[in-house]
Amino acid sequence: MRRTYPANATIAGEYQAKSFILIVIAGWAAFAKTLPNGSRLIVDFALPHEIALIEFAGEAGETVTALSDVTAIELAGPVHTCFLRYPQSICEAILRAQTLRYSRVAEHLANVSRRGAVERTAHLLLELACRSQRSATSYPDRFECPLTQAELGDALGLSAVHVSRVLKTLRETSLASFRNGVVELHDHAGLIKTAGFDRSYISS
């Protein structure tokens, strides 16, 4: 089933029992956890041409929100029944998406718990660059990124003000810049060294 979600629409809500597989055609979405004090942590992003798995039992889960207008193909879940429903090639892609998401979430946890503010920001920008490029061997010089500084902060465990300072540092050191929804990577090698970035977790 083909579905469209306008920017800021809720695709799946926390504590709602839902199980489906979303093949994103266009747009960006965020998987986020909202805390009782109202603060939010973005756990992962879904980008174009990626498979997003939504397996919420109802007792907990994440809120999946469209960050821009999203167009997607929705397949019935749950994942463990996919071999009964879909061709083997599709099932293998779904299981690979599940493995890659686990790897990304592990890196995001390392970001917010152990890396410094500049390192974690550089790391996330490099990840998003690789995923938007969909290349296992090269980095783009620029890519469109619909995130606000507040949303970057929610993904990095930083305030919007802190994100602004970090982006200024990256710009002044000629590593990267982020303006008007476009990220430019000025020094790939410098960013990789700063972040300690190993792309194998998203391109293996």
N, C-alpha and C positions, 0 to 999 in steps of 0.2 A: 504494500500500500504506500503510495507516494503522499507525503505530508509536507506542509509548509508551516513554519512557526515565525511570527514576527519578532523583531528584536525585543528582548526583555521578557518574552513569553516563557512560562514554565512548561518544560517538556515532560518532566516527571518530578513529583514532589516528595519531599522527605516524609517518611512514615506511611507512604502509599504503597500498597502491594501492586507491583507492576513487574512484568518480565517481557522485554522485547529487545530486538537487535536493530540498531539504527545505523544505516549506511548513509553517511553524510555526503551529499552531493555538492552543496554550497553552504557557506556560512560557518561561523564558529559557535560552539556551545561550551559551557563550563559545568563541571561536576563540583558541587560545593557542600560543605558542612556548616550549618549555622549553629552557633553556640547559644546557650540560654541568655547571655548578656547582649545578644544581638550581633556580635562580631561574626565574621565569616572567614572560612578558609577554603580557597579553591584548591581542590585535590588534584584535578586533572582537567585538560581541555580536549574537546573533540574538534578536529579540523576537517576541511574538505577532503574527500576521497579516503576517509578513515571509517572504520567500523567502531561504533560505540555500543557497549554492552550495558543494558539497564536491567539489573536483577535485584529488585527490592522486595523483601519479604513482608514489609509492612511495619515491623517492629522498629526499624531504623532505616538507614540509607542516606542518600545524598539528594540534594535538589539539583536537577539538571535544567539549566537556563540558557536560552538562546541569547548570545552576546551580540549577534547581528541577525539579519534575516537568514533563516536556516531552511534549506530544502533537503529532505531526506527520504530514503526508502525504509519503511518499517517492516521488519520480519517478525513473525510470532516467535516467542521464546517458550520455555527457558532454554538456555544454552545446552544443557545436558541432553535435550531431546533433538538437537539439530540434525543428527545423523538419521533420524526417523522422518525428517521433514524435507531436507534439502540435499542437493547433489554433494558429492564428496568434496569437490573443489571449494564450494561455499563453506562447508563445515570446517575445512582446514583453515580457511581465511578467518573464520570466526574464532577458532581456538588460538590462532596466532595473535589475533587482536587482544584476546584475553591475556596471553603471556606478555605481550608488549606493554599492556596497561599496568600489569603488576610491576614490571621493571621501571616504568616511568614514575609510578607512585613511590617506589623505594628511593629513587633519586630525588623526588620532591621532598620526601621526609628528610633525607640528608641535607637538602638545601636549607630548610627552615630550622633545623636543629644544630647543624655543625658548620655550615659555610658562612663566611662574613657577608655583609650586605652587598658589596660590589661583586664578590665571587658568585653569589647565588643569582644575582640579576643577570650577570654575563652568562651564567650557565643556562638559565631559562631562555634567554634570547637566542642562544645558539641552538637549543632544542627546538624552539618554535621555528627557527630558520630552516633547520633540517627537515622538519615535518612538513612545512609549507612547500619546500623545494621537492620533497619526495625523491631525494637522491642519496645513495649510499656512499658517494665518493666526493661530493663537492658541497660548498656552502654558497648561498646566493649573496650578492652584494647588497641586496635590499629585498624586503618582502612587506606585503600589506599586513597590518596587525590592528584589529579593531578594538583592542583593549584600552581602557582608560587607566590612568595612573592608580586610581583606587582599586581597580580589578587586578592590576599588576601587584599591588600591595597585598591583596587578599591571597594571591598565589605565592607570594614571597614571605609572608609573615611580617610585612613592614607597613608602616603608615604611608598614606599618599604623600605626605611631606617628605618622608625619608626616601621614598622612591624618586621624588623629584630631585633630591640632592644626589642620589646615586646616578641617575641619568645625566645630571650635569657633570659629574666626575667622569663618566664614560665618554661624554662628548668632549670635555676639555683635554682628556688624554688621547683623543683621536682613536678611540676603540670602536665606539658605536654612537648612533644618535637615533632619537625617536621623536618624530614630529608629524603632526597631521595624519596619524594612522599609518605611517610608514616607518619601519625600522631599517636603518642603513648600517651595515657592518663594514667599518672602515679598515679594520686590521684583524683579519681572521686569526692569524697566528697569535697575536697579542691577546685576543679574547679567549682563545683556547687555553693559553698558558695561565691567564688570570683566573679562569673558572676551573682549571684542572679537568677540562671537558674530554670525555671519551664517548664518542657517538655510538659505540657498539650496542648500547642498551636500546637504541631506537632503530638501528639499521641491521641488526643481526638476523 
